[in-house]
Amino acid sequence: MGAAVDSLNAPTRAGAERWLVLALGLPGVLLACGIVVLAGLSAAGLVPFARDQQLTLAEAAALRDRAEIVRLIRRGGDPRALARVRAGIIGDGELTLTPMEAAIMKRRTEVMSVLVDVGAGIRPDEFAHYWCLAKRRHDPRVVAAVESQVPRPRSVDCSAVRALDERDE
């Protein structure tokens, strides 16, 4: 009688083993298929779940990314143009700044030098604006970096220079 019970349980046992193998193996197979699909999309230039967050020149200046500054300028970027700076890079809100303003606000004197090297130095008619911005940073190195670009006039009236947050009004 024992052999008859074993012969009845053999197909049931084989079916249970198949389900167990399927239940344990299926997640791994699905994961492998998903990785292959994502790799194929990535190779085609479509990167799902990723946002293309290219830096602006002003953001690169604020983040001290000198190589990105040079790369963007070589691609035709204007180192004097106003550009968006996303919230969290300089302050809580989004700003619109020139790369030099961003460098001054983040006290990046080495970036200021790079901007001078690529032709975005401070011009005499811009001096008051940048100098007052530097003075508001309370960092003598930044003030000296501005003053090294243009001889400082005898007096500068910062009350006549609009604050950056007044620009868009």
trRosetta pair geometry for C-beta under 8 A, 3 or more apart (Angstrom, degrees):
i j d omega theta_ij theta_ji phi_ij phi_ji
1 4 5.6 -51 -156 32 44 113
1 5 6.7 42 149 -19 70 103
2 5 5.9 -55 -152 35 35 110
2 6 6.4 34 152 -18 67 106
3 6 5.6 -54 -147 38 34 112
3 7 6.3 34 154 -21 67 105
4 7 5.9 -54 -147 35 31 110
4 8 6.7 29 154 -17 63 106
5 8 5.9 -57 -151 36 32 109
5 9 6.3 23 155 -13 66 112
6 9 5.9 -63 -145 42 31 107
6 10 6.6 50 155 -44 65 96
7 10 5.8 -32 -149 4 33 119
8 11 7.7 -61 -176 30 34 94
8 12 7.3 18 142 -2 64 117
9 12 5.3 -67 -153 48 48 113
9 13 5.5 51 151 -27 81 108
10 13 5.8 -55 -142 36 26 111
10 14 6.4 26 158 -19 63 107
11 14 5.7 -53 -144 37 33 112
11 15 6.3 35 156 -19 65 105
12 15 5.8 -54 -149 36 31 111
12 16 6.4 30 153 -18 64 107
13 16 5.7 -55 -147 37 31 111
13 17 6.4 33 153 -21 65 105
14 17 5.7 -52 -147 34 31 112
14 18 6.6 35 152 -22 63 102
15 18 5.7 -50 -150 32 33 113
15 19 6.6 30 153 -15 64 104
16 19 5.8 -54 -150 38 33 110
16 20 6.3 36 151 -21 65 107
17 20 5.5 -54 -147 37 33 114
17 21 6.3 33 154 -18 66 104
18 21 5.9 -54 -148 36 30 109
18 22 6.2 28 154 -16 64 110
19 22 5.6 -56 -145 41 31 113
19 23 6.0 31 156 -20 67 109
20 23 5.8 -53 -141 38 28 110
20 24 6.2 16 161 -9 63 111
21 24 6.2 -64 -144 45 26 102
21 25 5.7 7 165 -5 66 122
22 25 6.2 -64 -128 47 21 99
22 26 5.7 34 172 -39 63 111
23 26 6.5 -36 -127 17 18 114
24 27 7.8 -66 -178 26 28 99
25 28 5.8 -67 -162 43 48 110
25 29 6.0 44 149 -22 81 110
26 29 5.6 -58 -143 38 33 111
26 30 6.2 32 160 -18 68 107
27 30 5.8 -56 -145 39 31 110
27 31 6.2 33 156 -20 65 107
28 31 5.7 -53 -146 36 30 113
28 32 6.4 31 155 -18 64 105
29 32 5.8 -54 -149 36 31 111
29 33 6.4 31 152 -18 64 106
30 33 5.6 -53 -147 37 32 112
30 34 6.3 35 153 -21 65 105
31 34 5.7 -54 -149 35 31 113
31 35 6.5 32 153 -19 64 104
32 35 5.8 -53 -149 34 32 111
32 36 6.5 33 152 -19 64 105
33 36 5.7 -54 -150 35 32 112
33 37 6.4 32 152 -18 66 105
34 37 5.7 -54 -147 36 32 111
34 38 6.3 29 156 -15 66 107
35 38 5.8 -55 -145 40 31 109
35 39 6.2 32 155 -20 65 108
36 39 5.8 -55 -146 37 28 112
36 40 6.4 30 154 -19 62 107
37 40 5.7 -57 -150 36 30 112
37 41 6.4 28 154 -17 65 105
38 41 5.7 -52 -145 38 33 110
38 42 6.2 34 155 -20 65 107
38 48 6.7 -101 -124 43 86 112
39 42 5.6 -54 -146 38 30 113
39 43 6.3 32 154 -20 64 105
40 43 5.7 -52 -146 35 31 111
40 44 6.5 24 154 -13 63 108
41 44 5.7 -62 -151 41 31 108
41 46 4.5 -76 -177 84 88 99
41 47 7.0 142 125 -94 99 29
41 48 5.9 12 126 -12 154 101
42 45 7.8 70 -179 -54 30 11
42 46 7.2 -98 -77 73 27 53
42 47 5.5 53 -112 -99 76 77
47 50 4.2 -31 128 49 116 124
47 52 7.9 119 53 -66 120 84
55 59 4.3 -139 -159 90 88 119
55 60 4.7 106 135 -58 134 84
55 63 7.0 -92 -132 29 142 139
55 65 6.6 43 106 62 174 151
55 68 5.5 26 66 165 139 147
55 72 7.5 -99 91 -60 90 138
56 59 4.7 96 49 7 75 102
56 60 7.0 -138 93 -4 39 86
56 72 7.8 99 -173 -143 32 159
56 83 3.8 176 165 161 136 132
56 84 5.7 141 -22 59 156 67
56 85 6.9 -113 58 -78 125 56
57 60 5.6 -54 -147 37 33 112
57 61 6.4 35 153 -21 65 104
57 69 6.2 78 -146 -128 80 73
57 72 5.2 -164 -81 109 85 149
57 73 7.3 79 -110 -60 124 80
57 77 5.2 152 -58 163 122 136
57 78 7.6 -127 1 75 157 47
57 79 6.0 -153 -174 -115 152 55
57 81 7.2 95 42 61 136 91
57 83 5.5 133 47 3 82 160
57 99 4.5 -63 138 -69 100 121
58 61 5.6 -51 -149 34 32 113
58 62 6.4 31 153 -17 64 105
58 82 7.6 7 -48 -167 141 41
58 83 4.1 -179 2 69 113 106
58 84 7.3 174 55 72 128 24
58 85 4.9 -94 119 -65 117 101
58 95 8.0 -128 144 97 142 98
58 97 4.6 138 -152 81 141 91
58 98 6.4 176 -93 147 108 14
58 99 5.0 -132 -91 -84 54 53
58 101 7.2 -10 -135 65 112 91
58 102 4.2 143 -169 -32 78 144
59 62 5.7 -54 -147 38 33 110
59 63 6.0 17 158 -6 67 114
59 83 7.3 -99 -10 119 80 121
59 84 7.7 0 -41 100 110 63
59 85 5.3 161 -77 -122 75 72
59 86 6.7 29 -101 14 129 87
59 89 5.7 -67 -134 -154 86 168
59 102 7.1 -108 -68 -153 21 159
60 63 6.0 -66 -140 49 27 101
60 65 4.3 -92 -155 69 79 107
60 66 7.9 141 161 -74 103 16
60 68 4.0 -144 -128 99 129 116
60 69 4.7 175 123 -65 131 72
60 72 6.4 -168 -1 0 157 140
60 99 7.3 -19 67 -126 88 112
61 64 7.8 31 179 -71 29 31
61 65 7.9 -76 -48 46 19 73
61 69 6.3 80 -71 -91 71 124
61 99 4.0 141 -36 -163 147 82
61 100 7.3 -92 -164 -60 161 21
61 102 4.2 111 87 87 114 117
61 103 4.4 -78 172 -56 112 88
61 106 7.6 156 129 35 75 128
61 108 6.5 170 170 73 71 147
61 111 5.0 130 -153 165 73 139
61 115 6.9 29 -114 -62 124 123
62 85 6.0 82 -12 -139 152 130
62 89 5.1 81 110 152 144 111
62 90 5.4 -88 -141 -66 144 97
62 97 7.9 85 -53 73 118 145
62 102 4.1 -83 -55 176 91 111
62 103 7.1 -124 -75 -71 46 41
62 105 7.0 -19 -111 74 100 104
62 106 4.7 131 -146 -26 67 146
62 108 7.2 -172 -128 -11 26 143
63 68 7.9 12 76 46 116 143
63 89 6.6 -64 -58 -154 95 110
63 106 8.0 -75 -52 -167 26 175
64 106 7.5 -132 -46 124 87 137
64 108 5.3 -159 -86 -128 86 129
64 110 7.2 48 -142 72 99 112
64 111 5.8 -121 -116 -54 58 122
65 68 3.9 13 133 24 118 120
65 69 6.5 148 99 -23 70 82
66 69 5.5 -49 -151 29 37 116
66 70 6.6 33 155 -15 67 103
66 110 7.2 -65 -68 131 130 103
66 111 6.4 -145 -83 -105 85 74
66 114 5.0 -161 -136 -85 102 161
67 70 5.9 -55 -152 38 33 108
67 71 6.2 34 151 -20 66 109
68 71 5.4 -52 -141 39 34 114
68 72 6.1 34 159 -19 67 106
69 72 6.1 -58 -148 37 25 107
69 73 6.4 21 155 -15 62 110
69 79 7.5 59 -173 -113 98 109
69 99 6.9 106 -129 -153 113 145
69 111 7.1 150 -44 -149 158 93
69 114 5.7 88 90 132 150 135
69 115 7.3 -86 -176 -75 144 72
69 118 7.2 -153 144 -7 105 157
70 73 5.9 -59 -148 39 30 109
70 74 6.3 31 154 -20 65 107
70 114 7.3 -93 -55 -173 91 119
70 118 6.9 -160 -105 -81 66 134
71 74 5.8 -57 -148 36 29 111
71 75 6.5 21 154 -12 63 109
72 75 5.7 -61 -150 42 32 108
72 77 3.8 10 149 -1 90 154
73 76 7.8 174 -174 35 30 8
73 77 5.0 -80 -86 63 40 96
73 79 5.6 3 -99 -53 117 106
73 118 5.2 -51 -151 -169 173 143
77 81 7.6 -125 179 34 72 124
78 81 3.8 78 87 -20 116 115
79 99 5.5 -59 -163 31 71 142
79 115 5.8 168 175 -145 128 84
79 118 5.3 129 -45 106 163 119
79 119 6.5 128 50 76 134 80
79 120 3.5 -107 121 -57 118 138
80 98 6.1 -20 -167 -145 42 124
80 99 7.8 -78 -85 28 22 97
80 100 7.8 3 -118 -4 58 114
80 120 5.3 -171 -64 -129 74 96
81 98 6.9 157 86 -120 22 79
82 96 5.1 34 173 164 114 98
82 97 6.6 172 -144 98 73 8
82 98 5.8 -59 -89 -68 53 66
83 96 7.0 -178 86 -152 18 67
83 97 6.8 -37 58 68 66 57
83 98 7.4 89 14 -118 82 30
83 99 7.2 30 27 -54 123 74
84 94 6.3 -16 -164 -176 95 112
84 95 7.6 141 -158 82 48 45
84 96 5.9 -33 -94 -100 51 73
85 89 5.2 -122 175 70 95 131
85 90 5.5 27 139 2 141 119
85 94 6.7 161 81 -161 56 60
85 95 4.5 -10 56 63 109 92
85 96 7.2 -178 13 -88 81 22
85 97 5.4 4 -14 24 128 112
85 102 5.9 163 -83 -105 143 121
86 89 5.5 89 68 -12 73 117
86 94 5.8 -35 -136 -111 35 90
87 91 7.4 -63 -141 91 63 60
87 92 6.1 -2 -159 159 102 36
87 93 5.4 -49 -106 -151 101 17
87 94 4.9 -60 -47 -56 81 65
88 92 7.3 36 -70 -126 52 33
90 95 5.9 -37 58 17 133 141
90 97 7.6 62 -12 -9 164 152
90 102 6.6 -117 -70 -138 136 80
90 105 5.5 26 -150 120 129 135
90 106 6.3 -103 -112 -63 90 98
91 95 6.6 81 35 -38 108 122
95 164 6.7 17 -154 148 120 126
96 167 6.7 -135 72 99 104 140
96 168 6.8 100 31 -62 128 116
97 101 4.1 -134 -167 86 104 122
97 102 4.7 127 110 -55 138 85
97 105 7.2 -75 -133 1 158 138
97 164 6.8 1 -95 -151 96 135
98 101 4.7 99 51 4 77 101
98 102 7.1 -143 92 -4 42 86
98 120 7.8 -179 167 -175 114 125
99 102 5.6 -55 -148 37 35 113
99 103 6.3 36 154 -20 68 105
99 111 7.7 -128 166 157 98 113
99 115 5.7 176 112 -106 118 129
99 120 6.4 25 66 142 120 162
100 103 5.6 -52 -146 36 32 112
100 104 6.3 32 154 -18 65 106
100 112 6.7 70 -137 -122 77 80
100 115 5.5 165 -82 145 82 164
100 120 6.1 -159 -49 142 109 110
100 122 6.6 143 -165 -73 155 85
100 130 6.3 -38 140 -113 123 127
101 104 5.8 -57 -148 38 31 110
101 105 6.1 29 156 -19 66 108
101 130 7.4 -121 -86 -108 66 82
101 133 6.4 -84 -133 -174 79 167
101 164 6.7 129 -174 -102 136 132
102 105 5.8 -55 -144 37 29 110
102 106 6.3 6 162 1 64 111
102 108 7.8 -5 122 31 72 130
103 106 6.4 -71 -145 50 25 95
103 108 4.3 -98 -153 68 75 105
103 109 7.7 124 164 -78 106 20
103 111 4.2 -151 -122 97 119 116
103 112 4.8 161 135 -64 141 73
103 115 6.4 -130 -10 -14 157 139
104 107 7.4 26 -175 -77 32 36
104 108 7.8 -81 -48 41 20 74
104 112 7.0 73 -67 -83 70 120
104 130 6.3 -167 -64 -157 159 83
104 133 5.1 68 123 119 144 116
104 134 5.3 -90 -156 -80 118 76
104 137 6.5 -142 164 -34 78 144
104 142 5.8 110 -146 -171 72 122
104 146 7.1 43 -109 -67 122 115
105 133 7.0 -60 -67 173 75 113
105 137 6.9 -165 -127 -86 33 117
105 164 7.8 -20 -79 -14 133 163
106 111 7.9 25 76 35 114 146
107 137 5.8 159 -76 180 94 138
107 139 5.0 56 -121 26 120 173
107 141 7.3 71 -167 77 97 110
107 142 5.3 -91 -127 -62 71 128
108 111 3.8 15 134 22 120 120
108 112 6.5 150 102 -22 71 80
109 112 5.2 -45 -150 29 40 118
109 113 6.8 45 150 -21 64 98
109 141 5.3 -82 -50 146 148 106
109 142 6.0 -135 -73 -93 96 58
109 145 4.4 -158 -135 -67 98 151
110 113 5.6 -47 -157 29 37 115
110 114 6.9 39 145 -19 64 100
111 114 5.4 -47 -151 33 41 114
111 115 6.4 43 150 -20 67 102
112 115 5.7 -54 -151 35 33 113
112 116 6.6 36 149 -21 64 102
112 142 7.8 141 -31 -139 152 71
112 145 4.9 83 88 159 155 134
112 146 7.7 -87 -159 -68 150 59
113 116 5.6 -50 -151 33 34 113
113 117 6.4 36 150 -21 65 105
113 145 7.5 -93 -52 -149 79 115
114 117 5.5 -55 -151 35 34 115
114 118 6.5 17 156 -8 67 108
115 118 6.1 -62 -144 44 31 100
115 120 4.2 -69 179 76 89 113
115 121 7.0 145 119 -74 83 44
116 119 8.0 84 180 -38 28 9
116 120 6.9 -94 -77 69 27 61
116 121 4.1 55 -126 -86 77 95
116 122 8.0 -39 -93 2 95 69
116 149 6.2 -140 -103 -108 127 115
121 149 5.1 -175 -171 -154 103 122
122 126 5.2 -136 -161 89 78 114
122 127 5.9 99 152 -91 120 61
122 130 5.1 -102 -119 38 134 161
122 146 6.2 42 -10 -151 165 74
122 149 4.4 96 42 109 102 143
122 150 5.3 -96 103 -14 105 117
123 126 4.8 82 56 12 77 106
123 127 7.5 -108 97 -38 42 76
123 150 7.1 72 159 -80 15 136
124 127 5.6 -21 -154 -20 37 119
124 150 5.3 164 -91 -150 59 132
126 129 5.4 -61 -169 43 64 114
126 130 5.7 46 142 -12 93 112
126 150 8.0 159 68 -21 78 157
127 130 6.3 -72 -147 46 27 99
127 131 5.5 22 164 -19 70 117
127 146 7.4 124 -150 167 70 103
127 150 4.6 -113 -92 88 120 148
127 152 7.2 174 177 -115 133 54
127 153 7.1 128 104 -7 143 100
127 156 7.5 -115 124 -108 97 129
128 131 5.9 -59 -136 41 24 109
128 132 6.1 22 165 -17 63 110
128 153 7.8 -17 -72 27 91 128
128 156 5.1 177 -122 -152 83 105
128 157 7.3 -2 -151 54 130 59
128 158 7.5 -172 -178 -93 89 54
128 160 7.3 -18 157 81 144 105
128 161 5.6 -163 138 -72 98 123
129 132 6.3 -64 -152 37 21 105
129 133 6.4 19 153 -17 61 110
129 161 5.3 167 -105 -143 56 121
130 133 5.5 -53 -146 38 33 114
130 134 6.2 35 154 -20 66 105
130 146 5.1 -180 129 -135 106 124
131 134 5.6 -53 -149 37 31 112
131 135 6.4 35 151 -22 65 103
131 143 7.0 61 -152 -141 72 77
131 146 5.1 166 -93 134 65 144
131 147 7.1 74 -113 -67 108 75
131 152 7.0 115 -115 -121 149 100
131 156 5.6 -55 96 -172 139 171
131 158 7.9 -121 101 -87 86 98
132 135 5.5 -48 -145 33 34 114
132 136 6.6 38 153 -22 63 102
132 156 6.6 -152 -60 144 89 123
132 158 3.8 147 -125 -124 118 99
132 161 4.3 153 43 59 161 156
133 136 5.8 -54 -155 31 32 113
133 137 7.1 36 146 -24 61 101
133 161 7.7 -116 -41 144 75 141
133 164 7.3 65 -113 -42 116 110
134 137 5.6 -51 -160 24 39 116
134 139 7.4 -94 -173 62 77 84
134 142 4.5 -166 -149 128 98 100
134 143 4.6 147 136 -88 121 57
134 145 7.4 -165 -127 60 142 89
134 146 4.6 -131 -23 -14 159 143
135 138 7.6 39 171 -68 43 45
135 143 6.1 67 -78 -97 61 116
135 158 6.5 -96 63 -85 142 149
136 158 7.9 157 -50 -166 96 143
137 142 5.1 -8 80 64 145 157
137 143 7.8 -167 60 -46 104 81
139 142 4.3 64 86 8 108 110
139 143 6.9 170 89 -10 56 84
140 143 5.5 -54 -145 40 39 113
140 144 6.0 41 156 -21 70 106
141 144 5.7 -55 -147 38 29 112
141 145 6.4 33 152 -23 63 105
142 145 5.5 -50 -148 32 33 114
142 146 6.7 33 152 -16 63 101
143 146 5.9 -54 -154 35 33 109
143 147 6.2 27 151 -14 67 111
144 147 5.6 -57 -141 43 32 110
144 148 6.1 41 155 -31 66 103
145 148 5.8 -47 -146 25 29 115
145 149 7.4 29 154 -22 56 102
146 149 6.2 -63 -167 26 35 110
146 150 7.6 -34 163 35 67 91
147 150 7.4 -91 -146 64 32 60
147 151 7.9 31 -171 -137 73 25
147 152 5.0 -23 -131 -48 99 115
152 156 7.2 -74 -167 -34 94 122
153 156 6.0 121 64 -66 103 81
157 160 4.7 53 106 5 109 111
157 161 7.6 159 104 -14 63 86
158 161 5.3 -53 -154 31 53 114
162 166 4.5 -117 -177 80 107 126
162 167 6.6 134 120 -75 126 60
163 166 5.0 92 61 1 77 105
164 167 5.7 -19 -166 -20 46 118
166 169 5.4 -50 -165 15 60 123
